[in-house]
Amino acid sequence: MQRKREKQKRKDANKRDPRRLTVKRKKKQKFANAEERIKFKLERAKIKEAALIERLKRYEVPKVQGPEVKPHDLTGEERFFVKKMGQKKSNYVPIGRRGVFGGVILNMHMHWKKHETVKVICKHCKPGQLHEYAQEIARLSGGIPIHFIGDDTVIFYRGKNYVQPKVMSPIDTLSKKRALEKSKYEQSLESVRRFIAIAEKELELYYRHIALYGDPNNRNPLSILNTSSNDFKESGKPKNKNSNLSFYGTSPGVSETEVDSTDGDLSEIEDDFEDEDLSASESDSVGRITGWNDKNKIDNENQDYLRKMYSKHDYLSN
């Protein structure tokens, strides 16, 4: 019986899972082009977005007037003292993924039973969301936000004439379970909206590509082959920068004496290069000989040293 109850609980929990809010479609659906595929995904995402918005309306609670608190005119010195006191103390109330619900206000009243201040820490807050939470908590609890620390912490002061209410968890707040379900739907809605923005951008880029290069489905493959072959033929032809050159690489207007002079200059340059190569090879050979001589000297010195050592050893043994 206990297993059946647990199974039924899991089924009920899965029914409220936002991942089950999907649009049915055919398996292995094929598309003619990328435009149809993107539009199909966009349509499905917008249907899911509408379903999530409709589902989130179930978790809306009508706002009721919270505890009436007389406005306390705190002086600058009192505000400074309360701020320093709240910074030194370590008591805090966390706000998680569920947001502001009845349990958060209940914990704050439990802290205010012994402390005048309490820190409210929200690590999952987006930029600007902390101020909204501070206004909502001040309306529900009757506390005064004294100081904001960074982007995730607020110090609340309970007031001068604080009296603990009989019902510490307000009526117009969600329970822990329903607050978690609401956070799941909100998270799913955020991801769906992000996907819609990406898909719309992708569709826009596709239209821009078609405007520049044309539709790839209507393009003739033979035209692509013809263009490539023409480019190969054009690239295969020898292209000279000077089109007026003759067969031997000289223009017809150049005389033979100029050609002979240029040949002489080239032969002189080649002779200089040959001389440099010979000098370099000679220096290498000389370096090798000197290195070989140095090596022989070192070997001879080592042999002399070993002979002296052996002679000393023999003298001491005798």
C-alpha positions, 0 to 999 in steps of 0.5 A, a space after each residue: 500500500 505504501 508503494 502504491 501511494 508513493 507511485 501515485 504521488 510521483 504521477 501527480 508530481 509529473 503531471 505538474 512538471 512543465 516539461 510535460 507541456 509539449 505539442 505532439 508531432 509526427 516522428 521523423 518529420 522531414 522539411 524541404 528547407 531550413 526556413 520550414 524547419 525554423 518556422 515549425 520550431 517557432 510555432 511550437 515554442 510560441 504554443 508552449 509559451 502561451 500554455 505556460 502563461 496560462 498555467 502561471 495564472 493559477 498561482 496568482 494570489 490577490 494582494 491583501 493589506 499587510 500589518 499596518 505599521 506606523 511610519 518611524 522617522 529614524 534619524 541619521 544617527 539611529 539609521 547608522 547605528 541600526 545599519 552597523 548592528 545589522 552588519 555585525 550580526 550573523 543572523 540571516 534569512 535566505 531566499 532561494 528559487 521559490 522567491 518570497 513565500 510564507 516561509 520567508 516571512 515566518 522566519 523573519 518574525 522568528 528572528 525578530 523575536 530576539 534580534 532587532 535586525 535581520 539580513 535577507 540574502 538572495 543569491 539567485 536574484 537577477 540585477 534589479 530583482 532585489 529591490 522588488 523583493 525588498 518592497 514585497 517583504 516590507 509590505 508583508 512583514 512590516 519591516 523597514 529596509 535599512 541598507 543594501 549590501 551588494 546585489 544580494 543582501 538587504 538589512 531589515 529593521 523590525 521597528 521601534 514598537 514591534 509586536 509579533 503577529 498571531 499569524 506570522 505567515 501571511 494569507 496572500 502568500 504561496 505555500 512552499 510546495 506551490 512556490 516551487 511549482 511556480 518557480 519551475 514554470 517561470 524558469 521554463 517560460 524564461 528558457 522558451 522565450 530565450 529560444 524564441 529570440 534565438 530562432 527569430 535571429 536565425 530566421 533573419 540570418 537565413 533571409 539575409 543569406 538568401 538575399 545575398 547568394 540566392 536560394 540554394 534549393 533553386 540553384 542549378 548544379 551544372 552552372 556551378 560546375 561550368 563556372 569552376 571549369 572556366 576558372 580552371 581554364 583561365 588559371 591554367 593559361 600562363 599570364 606574363 606581367 610583360 606581354 610584349 616579351 619575346 620567346 627568350 624573355 626579352 622584348 623585341 626593342 632591346 639590342 644585343 649589346 644590352 643583353 650581353 652587358 646584363 649577362 656579364 653582370 649576372 656572371 660576375 654576381 655568380 662568381 662572387 657567390 662561388 667565392 663566398 661559398 669556398 671561403 665558408 667551406 674553408 673556414 669550416 674545415 679549419 674549424 674542424 681541424 682546430 677542434 680535432 687538435 684541441 680534443 687530442 690535447 685534452 686526451 693527452 692531458 688525461 692520460 698523463 694525469 692517470 699515469 701520475 695517479 697510478 704511480 702514487 698508488 704503487 708507491 704507497 702500496 710498497 
